[in-house]
């Protein structure tokens, strides 16, 4: 059974950095396009970054130039380095495949950016 466990969130001041990790069970990282998603209160969940099996990356315009997605297939782990954080980045962050699989959603990790 696939499990995705996100970690690394926290409270940070605007302009700060955080590194999120997503540890997967079930050997799915190497076999799939992986993505980071986020959901802020009152908003729909949105995809902010994705990485192909070959390492090509995609970013939403709102995070381009500030966030970097990476993967370690041997560790079945996906990372999201977030720099120059803004209050509007405040959300619960999740990882999942692209396209996502409903049953794979984990608990997410809360990121709060204070102004």
N, C-alpha and C positions, 0 to 999 in steps of 0.2 A: 504494500500500500504506500502510495506516495505521500510524503509529508514535506512541507516547506516551512522552515522556521526562520523568521526574520529577527535580527537583533541590531543593536548599535544606535538606536534612536536616543533622544534625550532633549534637554532644554539647552539652547544655545543663543547667544546674542546675534543680532543681525551682523553679517559680515564674517561670521564664524564658519567652522567646517565640522562635518560629521562623516563617518564612514559606516555605511550599512552593510550587513552581511546577510546572505540567505543560504542556509544550509539545507540541502535536499537529501531525502532518502529515496531510494528507488532508481538511482542512476539516470535521472532525467536531464540533468544539466547538459551533459555531453551530446545528448540526442536531439535537443530541441533548441529553437530560438527562445531565449529567455528575456523576460522583461521586468522592469520595476514599475509599479503602479502606485498611485496615491489617491486618498480620498479625504477631503476636508469637510468639516461639518456643513451640511446643507448642499453639498456638491456631489455630482456623480464621480465615480471612480474614473481616473484617467491614467493612461499610460504615459510615463515620462521618459523612459529609456528602454532600449532593447538591444540585444546583441545576438548576432547570428552564430551558428556553429563555427564558422570560420573566423569570427572575431570582428566582423563589420558591425558598426554601432549606429543607432538612430536615437535622436533626441527630440523631444517636444521643443518648440520655439521658446517656451517659458524657462527652460533650464539649459538651453544650448550655451556652451562656453563656460558653464559653472559646474555641471555634473559630469561624471565620467563613470560609465558602466564597464565592468570587466568580469571575467569568469576564470575559474580554475576547474577544469573538467576532472582532473585527478582527485580533487577534494569535493567534487559535486557542490560547488559553492559559487554564488554570484555576488558581486560587490557593487555598491554604488557610492562613489566618492562625491560628496556634496561640498562645494566651496562657495564662498560669497553668498551665504544663505540670507534669504529675505523673509520677512514676516509672512508673506503670501506662500511660502513653502511649507508652512505649518499644515500638517496632515498626518494621517496614519499611512505608512508606506508598506506595501506588499510586493512580493515577487510572485511570478507565475510564468507559465509558458506563454508564447505568442503564437496563435491566439490563446487566450486563457482557457483553462479547464476549471469549471465551476467547483469541482470537488477538491481542487488543489489549494484553494485559498487558505492561508494560515491566519494567525492572529494579528499579524502585522506588527510594526514597531512605530511608536509615536515620536514624531519630530515636532518640536515646538520652537519657533524662532521669535525671540522677543525683540522689540524695536528699541 
